[in-house]
Amino acid sequence: MTGSIEISNAPAKVLVIDSPDLLEQIGLVLRDSGFEVMSFSSADEIRTCLKQRACDVVLVDVEFAAGMGIDIFAGSATSEGQIPTIVASANPTLGEVLRAWNNAASFFLKKPFDLPRTVASLRDAVDNKRFYERVIARIDELEETNDRLSRENDWLRQQAEQFETFERIAKSIASSLELDKVLKEILLSIGNAVQFDRVVLSLIDWDRKLEEAVMGMGIPEDEYEAVLAEKVWPLSDDKIAPWAKQVLHDKSKYFANGDFGEGETAEKAARLFPGPMAKIPLVVKDVVVGTITVDNHRSGQPITEEQTAVLERFTEYAAIAIMNAKLYMRAVEAQNELKEAQEKLIEAERLRTIARMVATVNHEINNPLCSILLSAQMLQTMLAKGDEAMRQKAKSILENADRIASIVSKLENIQRAAPTAATQDGKMFDLDEMSNLETT
């Protein structure tokens, strides 16, 4: 109902509780005034009429039936949505008047009736009753509308909280590409959105064919590592997880309540998830990259479709975040490998340059070195019987020339030799090592 409240003009039903002779007299006037008159011969019939609320207004003589008139209508008159009552008496006592008002009488009339006033009083009582009924109906309607709006407001608030969580996840994707940080953010967001005893994030390694738990929430610290270590499930052999087909291949959510069937793997699942649990896949580009497992193993509270529907709204964001983090890690690894390859290439080029330089040096040194060796050998022969001091000098020249020739020979292996720390200024090559390389 909206707008102003209108009073109905339908004929009002008046229950008259009075003596038969007066009932006949006043009944005619009331009918002429547009009322429908009702009367009964027994108190039980009157009480039934009042109980069924079959009338709109009551006109009762307090002296009727030895003063029982008030007792007949009292119970109804004081109930919720009361029937308006007009009390009449020829010689009312103060006690009767007070008793009538205490029983919620609308008007008090003195007999003999002033008929115009009686009709006006009845009309006022009916109009007030109908107006009151419309007001109550309007209040009920407003309360229902308020309840509906309150429920809608609660729903909108929940949606706003969820969207805020989704926004936080989206920001985590943009602001952090470290996998651990992304997983922690996803767990925190789930914990803020829906309450579960435990939440576990697992990643799928399709190369190794494993579903491996990597992070959890709600697990006691002293059990954390052990619980995560147990939650590793093969995807290919006879110990495959009971939810593998539904979650990892059909890409749909999975519910269980401690019953996973028969077999060693089913027994392990029942031990880890003795109460209500659900597992939701994280899918991106039709590939399952991970799973979200939630359970209520301590509280035993059921996991509802509504709760998992909220989780499913996380999965797209969570899957994208995980995939981006993995791609970032691969990119970092590739960049490190490229950097290492570049360093090796630079080192190889440096060694090739040194090798070319060594070849040039060898050529330039070997020519005069051969001449020095020949001259030293001839000098040593010429002084075979000469002065001892001169022979020793010739021998020294020959030994040093041989040493130079040996060093030049070792330099040819420089590309295969590793530099070693030998001075504060940097690294140098171990000539003995290069000598060993030459012999191998």
C-alpha positions as semicolon CSV with decimal commas, in nm:
position;residue;x (nm);y (nm);z (nm)
1;M;0,000;0,000;0,000
2;T;0,128;0,344;-0,089
3;G;-0,003;0,699;-0,060
4;S;-0,278;0,811;0,180
5;I;-0,480;0,562;0,385
6;E;-0,845;0,549;0,286
7;I;-1,134;0,446;0,510
8;S;-1,359;0,174;0,372
9;N;-1,728;0,258;0,315
10;A;-1,843;-0,106;0,333
11;P;-2,136;-0,172;0,573
12;A;-2,008;-0,221;0,926
13;K;-2,124;-0,514;1,139
14;V;-2,250;-0,414;1,485
15;L;-2,282;-0,679;1,757
16;V;-2,550;-0,561;2,000
17;I;-2,546;-0,719;2,346
18;D;-2,864;-0,601;2,516
19;S;-3,219;-0,701;2,602
20;P;-3,442;-0,826;2,314
21;D;-3,692;-0,541;2,336
22;L;-3,422;-0,273;2,317
23;L;-3,242;-0,471;2,046
24;E;-3,552;-0,455;1,824
25;Q;-3,587;-0,081;1,875
26;I;-3,224;0,018;1,821
27;G;-3,168;-0,243;1,549
28;L;-3,413;-0,070;1,316
29;V;-3,235;0,265;1,360
30;L;-2,893;0,110;1,302
31;R;-3,006;-0,068;0,986
32;D;-3,154;0,254;0,851
33;S;-2,816;0,419;0,922
34;G;-2,631;0,159;0,707
35;F;-2,514;-0,087;0,971
36;E;-2,551;-0,463;0,965
37;V;-2,685;-0,568;1,306
38;M;-2,580;-0,892;1,476
39;S;-2,717;-1,041;1,798
40;F;-2,703;-1,375;1,979
41;S;-2,907;-1,534;2,251
42;S;-2,626;-1,706;2,440
43;A;-2,296;-1,595;2,590
44;D;-2,112;-1,877;2,410
45;E;-2,233;-1,755;2,070
46;I;-2,127;-1,401;2,159
47;R;-1,783;-1,519;2,266
48;T;-1,744;-1,721;1,942
49;C;-1,835;-1,415;1,735
50;L;-1,582;-1,204;1,922
51;K;-1,317;-1,472;1,899
52;Q;-1,367;-1,506;1,524
53;R;-1,375;-1,127;1,494
54;A;-1,690;-1,149;1,288
55;C;-1,805;-0,798;1,384
56;D;-1,659;-0,449;1,347
57;V;-1,794;-0,288;1,665
58;V;-1,973;-0,395;1,985
59;L;-2,257;-0,213;2,160
60;V;-2,301;-0,369;2,505
61;D;-2,514;-0,296;2,809
62;V;-2,302;-0,349;3,122
63;E;-2,612;-0,453;3,311
64;F;-2,704;-0,721;3,054
65;A;-2,714;-1,074;3,197
66;A;-2,664;-0,958;3,552
67;G;-2,360;-0,749;3,474
68;M;-2,184;-1,008;3,256
69;G;-2,182;-0,786;2,948
70;I;-1,835;-0,655;3,022
71;D;-1,703;-1,003;3,103
72;I;-1,821;-1,130;2,764
73;F;-1,629;-0,879;2,555
74;A;-1,334;-0,813;2,790
75;G;-1,102;-1,082;2,653
76;S;-1,148;-0,965;2,296
77;A;-1,144;-0,600;2,376
78;T;-0,798;-0,614;2,526
79;S;-0,641;-0,834;2,254
80;E;-0,421;-0,712;1,972
81;G;-0,625;-0,545;1,699
82;Q;-0,909;-0,505;1,948
83;I;-1,272;-0,470;1,848
84;P;-1,394;-0,124;1,950
85;T;-1,662;-0,142;2,219
86;I;-1,929;0,109;2,317
87;V;-2,059;0,057;2,670
88;A;-2,408;0,166;2,771
89;S;-2,589;0,174;3,106
90;A;-2,899;0,334;3,250
91;N;-2,759;0,396;3,596
92;P;-2,388;0,317;3,586
93;T;-2,191;0,302;3,905
94;L;-1,843;0,444;3,930
95;G;-1,706;0,092;3,953
96;E;-1,884;-0,009;3,630
97;V;-1,749;0,294;3,450
98;L;-1,395;0,223;3,566
99;R;-1,427;-0,144;3,480
100;A;-1,549;-0,052;3,130
101;W;-1,257;0,183;3,069
102;N;-1,013;-0,071;3,210
103;N;-1,144;-0,315;2,950
104;A;-1,068;-0,068;2,670
105;A;-1,415;0,068;2,606
106;S;-1,418;0,320;2,321
107;F;-1,722;0,521;2,434
108;F;-1,957;0,525;2,730
109;L;-2,326;0,606;2,660
110;K;-2,608;0,666;2,908
111;K;-2,947;0,511;2,854
112;P;-3,198;0,586;2,726
113;F;-3,000;0,613;2,405
114;D;-2,953;0,937;2,227
115;L;-2,991;0,760;1,891
116;P;-2,809;1,020;1,672
117;R;-2,520;1,022;1,920
118;T;-2,522;0,644;1,936
119;V;-2,505;0,617;1,554
120;A;-2,230;0,879;1,541
121;S;-2,035;0,697;1,815
122;L;-2,063;0,366;1,628
123;R;-1,947;0,527;1,304
124;D;-1,655;0,694;1,478
125;A;-1,558;0,363;1,640
126;V;-1,576;0,176;1,306
127;D;-1,384;0,448;1,123
128;N;-1,118;0,451;1,395
129;K;-1,094;0,071;1,384
130;R;-1,059;0,062;1,007
131;F;-0,815;0,348;1,009
132;Y;-0,614;0,167;1,278
133;E;-0,619;-0,153;1,071
134;R;-0,489;0,037;0,768
135;V;-0,217;0,196;0,980
136;I;-0,116;-0,144;1,121
137;A;-0,117;-0,291;0,769
138;R;0,097;-0,001;0,651
139;I;0,336;-0,047;0,945
140;D;0,359;-0,419;0,869
141;E;0,427;-0,339;0,505
142;L;0,695;-0,087;0,600
143;E;0,852;-0,337;0,841
144;E;0,854;-0,600;0,567
145;T;1,007;-0,349;0,327
146;N;1,262;-0,253;0,590
147;D;1,350;-0,620;0,647
148;R;1,385;-0,673;0,273
149;L;1,603;-0,364;0,238
150;S;1,809;-0,476;0,536
151;R;1,866;-0,815;0,375
152;E;1,954;-0,649;0,046
153;N;2,189;-0,414;0,230
154;D;2,359;-0,710;0,399
155;W;2,393;-0,880;0,061
156;L;2,533;-0,564;-0,098
157;R;2,776;-0,525;0,192
158;Q;2,895;-0,882;0,145
159;Q;2,932;-0,821;-0,227
160;A;3,128;-0,503;-0,157
161;E;3,359;-0,693;0,079
162;Q;3,409;-0,962;-0,183
163;F;3,479;-0,707;-0,455
164;E;3,726;-0,538;-0,220
165;T;3,895;-0,873;-0,174
166;F;3,898;-0,936;-0,548
167;E;4,050;-0,592;-0,600
168;R;4,320;-0,674;-0,346
169;I;4,399;-0,997;-0,531
170;A;4,412;-0,809;-0,860
171;K;4,649;-0,556;-0,703
172;S;4,866;-0,839;-0,572
173;I;4,895;-0,966;-0,929
174;A;5,010;-0,626;-1,046
175;S;5,230;-0,539;-0,749
176;S;5,398;-0,869;-0,671
177;L;5,514;-1,146;-0,901
178;E;5,683;-1,351;-0,630
179;L;5,496;-1,678;-0,598
180;D;5,513;-1,697;-0,217
181;K;5,368;-1,348;-0,177
182;V;5,091;-1,421;-0,425
183;L;4,995;-1,743;-0,244
184;K;4,993;-1,567;0,094
185;E;4,769;-1,294;-0,046
186;I;4,527;-1,552;-0,186
187;L;4,509;-1,732;0,150
188;L;4,453;-1,406;0,337
189;S;4,177;-1,304;0,098
190;I;3,997;-1,637;0,132
191;G;4,022;-1,618;0,511
192;N;3,865;-1,271;0,510
193;A;3,582;-1,372;0,276
194;V;3,477;-1,713;0,413
195;Q;3,550;-1,885;0,743
196;F;3,688;-2,242;0,733
197;D;3,891;-2,444;0,981
198;R;4,174;-2,495;0,729
199;V;4,263;-2,364;0,386
200;V;4,539;-2,528;0,181
201;L;4,680;-2,414;-0,154
202;S;4,831;-2,680;-0,377
203;L;5,017;-2,646;-0,707
204;I;4,998;-2,892;-0,994
205;D;5,323;-3,010;-1,148
206;W;5,214;-3,176;-1,471
207;D;5,573;-3,266;-1,562
208;R;5,616;-3,466;-1,241
209;K;5,242;-3,553;-1,230
210;L;5,195;-3,433;-0,873
211;E;4,949;-3,224;-0,673
212;E;5,162;-3,075;-0,398
213;A;5,046;-2,866;-0,100
214;V;5,267;-2,558;-0,073
215;M;5,093;-2,326;0,174
216;G;4,818;-2,347;0,435
217;M;4,617;-2,151;0,691
218;G;4,452;-2,271;1,011
219;I;4,711;-2,547;1,068
220;P;4,884;-2,556;1,411
221;E;5,244;-2,446;1,385
222;D;5,382;-2,772;1,525
223;E;5,185;-2,971;1,262
224;Y;5,235;-2,737;0,968
225;E;5,530;-2,900;0,789
226;A;5,402;-3,252;0,853
227;V;5,052;-3,176;0,724
228;L;5,180;-3,011;0,406
229;A;5,427;-3,294;0,348
230;E;5,146;-3,549;0,366
231;K;4,927;-3,358;0,122
232;V;5,120;-3,466;-0,187
233;W;4,915;-3,668;-0,433
234;P;5,038;-3,854;-0,743
235;L;4,832;-3,805;-1,057
236;S;4,930;-4,109;-1,258
237;D;4,974;-4,431;-1,054
238;D;4,737;-4,646;-0,846
239;K;4,767;-4,402;-0,552
240;I;4,596;-4,120;-0,743
241;A;4,383;-3,887;-0,529
242;P;4,007;-3,970;-0,515
243;W;3,915;-3,625;-0,646
244;A;4,165;-3,623;-0,934
245;K;3,918;-3,693;-1,216
246;Q;3,650;-3,453;-1,095
247;V;3,882;-3,166;-1,000
248;L;4,185;-3,198;-1,227
249;H;4,028;-3,341;-1,540
250;D;3,661;-3,234;-1,528
251;K;3,767;-2,903;-1,365
252;S;3,472;-2,900;-1,123
253;K;3,452;-2,870;-0,744
254;Y;3,452;-3,173;-0,517
255;F;3,273;-3,233;-0,185
256;A;3,332;-3,503;0,076
257;N;3,245;-3,566;0,440
258;G;3,511;-3,812;0,555
259;D;3,413;-4,084;0,305
260;F;3,648;-4,129;0,008
261;G;3,578;-4,490;-0,080
262;E;3,812;-4,784;-0,035
263;G;4,185;-4,832;-0,077
264;E;4,511;-4,697;0,064
265;T;4,472;-4,351;-0,093
266;A;4,111;-4,322;0,025
267;E;4,221;-4,409;0,380
268;K;4,492;-4,141;0,364
269;A;4,236;-3,883;0,243
270;A;3,996;-3,982;0,524
271;R;4,276;-3,940;0,780
272;L;4,369;-3,594;0,650
273;F;4,009;-3,479;0,595
274;P;3,790;-3,648;0,860
275;G;3,518;-3,382;0,839
276;P;3,345;-3,176;0,569
277;M;3,585;-3,073;0,292
278;A;3,576;-2,921;-0,055
279;K;3,837;-2,884;-0,328
280;I;3,815;-2,628;-0,607
281;P;4,042;-2,622;-0,914
282;L;4,239;-2,313;-1,018
283;V;4,204;-2,302;-1,395
284;V;4,363;-2,065;-1,645
285;K;4,347;-2,118;-2,021
286;D;4,184;-2,458;-1,962
287;V;4,483;-2,576;-1,757
288;V;4,457;-2,660;-1,386
289;V;4,751;-2,485;-1,220
290;G;4,651;-2,556;-0,862
291;T;4,372;-2,632;-0,615
292;I;4,213;-2,467;-0,311
293;T;4,123;-2,717;-0,039
294;V;3,900;-2,609;0,252
295;D;3,774;-2,821;0,540
296;N;3,598;-2,804;0,877
297;H;3,764;-3,103;1,041
298;R;3,741;-2,947;1,390
299;S;3,401;-2,775;1,393
300;G;3,227;-3,030;1,171
301;Q;3,020;-2,750;1,016
302;P;2,893;-2,829;0,665
303;I;3,051;-2,655;0,367
304;T;2,769;-2,500;0,165
305;E;2,727;-2,433;-0,205
306;E;2,711;-2,062;-0,121
307;Q;3,053;-2,073;0,047
308;T;3,214;-2,261;-0,240
309;A;3,046;-2,024;-0,487
310;V;3,236;-1,742;-0,316
311;L;3,557;-1,946;-0,347
312;E;3,492;-2,007;-0,714
313;R;3,486;-1,633;-0,766
314;F;3,843;-1,629;-0,632
315;T;3,969;-1,906;-0,855
316;E;4,003;-1,706;-1,177
317;Y;4,202;-1,432;-1,003
318;A;4,406;-1,682;-0,802
319;A;4,485;-1,895;-1,108
320;I;4,597;-1,592;-1,308
321;A;4,811;-1,472;-1,016
322;I;4,980;-1,811;-0,983
323;M;5,034;-1,843;-1,358
324;N;5,181;-1,492;-1,377
325;A;5,412;-1,566;-1,084
326;K;5,528;-1,890;-1,248
327;L;5,586;-1,714;-1,579
328;Y;5,780;-1,445;-1,397
329;M;5,995;-1,707;-1,223
330;R;6,062;-1,878;-1,555
331;A;6,150;-1,543;-1,709
332;V;6,391;-1,471;-1,424
333;E;6,548;-1,816;-1,463
334;A;6,577;-1,767;-1,839
335;Q;6,731;-1,425;-1,784
336;N;6,985;-1,573;-1,541
337;E;7,065;-1,851;-1,787
338;L;7,105;-1,596;-2,064
339;K;7,330;-1,383;-1,846
340;E;7,541;-1,688;-1,762
341;A;7,559;-1,784;-2,129
342;Q;7,660;-1,428;-2,219
343;E;7,932;-1,434;-1,954
344;K;8,058;-1,766;-2,088
345;L;8,052;-1,627;-2,441
346;I;8,245;-1,320;-2,334
347;E;8,496;-1,541;-2,152
348;A;8,531;-1,766;-2,456
349;E;8,584;-1,465;-2,681
350;R;8,839;-1,329;-2,437
351;L;9,024;-1,658;-2,437
352;R;9,015;-1,673;-2,817
353;T;9,163;-1,324;-2,829
354;I;9,432;-1,427;-2,582
355;A;9,499;-1,741;-2,787
356;R;9,547;-1,536;-3,103
357;M;9,775;-1,302;-2,912
358;V;9,968;-1,599;-2,768
359;A;10,014;-1,743;-3,120
360;T;10,151;-1,411;-3,234
361;V;10,378;-1,383;-2,929
362;N;10,497;-1,740;-2,977
363;H;10,589;-1,667;-3,333
364;E;10,767;-1,344;-3,244
365;I;10,950;-1,500;-2,946
366;N;11,040;-1,837;-3,101
367;N;11,243;-1,686;-3,389
368;P;11,497;-1,495;-3,173
369;L;11,476;-1,769;-2,909
370;C;11,597;-2,029;-3,159
371;S;11,889;-1,804;-3,247
372;I;11,975;-1,758;-2,877
373;L;11,959;-2,135;-2,816
374;L;12,190;-2,211;-3,112
375;S;12,436;-1,942;-3,009
376;A;12,438;-2,065;-2,648
377;Q;12,494;-2,425;-2,759
378;M;12,785;-2,317;-2,989
379;L;12,934;-2,105;-2,712
380;Q;12,908;-2,395;-2,468
381;T;13,090;-2,621;-2,721
382;M;13,361;-2,364;-2,783
383;L;13,422;-2,325;-2,409
384;A;13,421;-2,696;-2,334
385;K;13,788;-2,679;-2,226
386;G;13,805;-2,314;-2,147
387;D;13,754;-2,101;-1,839
388;E;13,510;-2,259;-1,589
389;A;13,334;-1,931;-1,513
390;M;13,267;-1,871;-1,883
391;R;13,131;-2,225;-1,924
392;Q;12,885;-2,168;-1,635
393;K;12,762;-1,846;-1,793
394;A;12,705;-2,021;-2,126
395;K;12,519;-2,298;-1,940
396;S;12,300;-2,040;-1,762
397;I;12,212;-1,876;-2,095
398;L;12,115;-2,213;-2,239
399;E;11,897;-2,309;-1,933
400;N;11,710;-1,977;-1,933
401;A;11,650;-2,002;-2,306
402;D;11,507;-2,355;-2,252
403;R;11,286;-2,218;-1,975
404;I;11,155;-1,947;-2,206
405;A;11,083;-2,209;-2,473
406;S;10,893;-2,420;-2,216
407;I;10,680;-2,124;-2,103
408;V;10,594;-2,033;-2,461
409;S;10,488;-2,394;-2,519
410;K;10,262;-2,390;-2,213
411;L;10,088;-2,073;-2,331
412;E;9,935;-2,271;-2,616
413;N;9,700;-2,440;-2,361
414;I;9,572;-2,116;-2,212
415;Q;9,217;-2,164;-2,354
416;R;9,172;-2,479;-2,145
417;A;9,325;-2,347;-1,823
418;A;9,118;-2,199;-1,539
419;P;9,238;-1,877;-1,376
420;T;9,326;-1,896;-1,009
421;A;9,355;-1,628;-0,740
422;A;9,722;-1,554;-0,693
423;T;9,757;-1,182;-0,632
424;Q;9,556;-0,899;-0,479
425;D;9,522;-0,740;-0,820
426;G;9,330;-1,024;-0,980
427;K;9,369;-1,374;-1,114
428;M;9,645;-1,535;-1,312
429;F;9,697;-1,871;-1,486
430;D;9,878;-2,161;-1,326
431;L;10,153;-2,257;-1,571
432;D;10,196;-2,595;-1,406
433;E;9,828;-2,668;-1,461
434;M;9,867;-2,570;-1,827
435;S;10,162;-2,809;-1,844
436;N;9,938;-3,092;-1,717
437;L;9,672;-3,000;-1,973
438;E;9,933;-3,031;-2,244
439;T;10,023;-3,386;-2,141
440;T;9,659;-3,500;-2,122
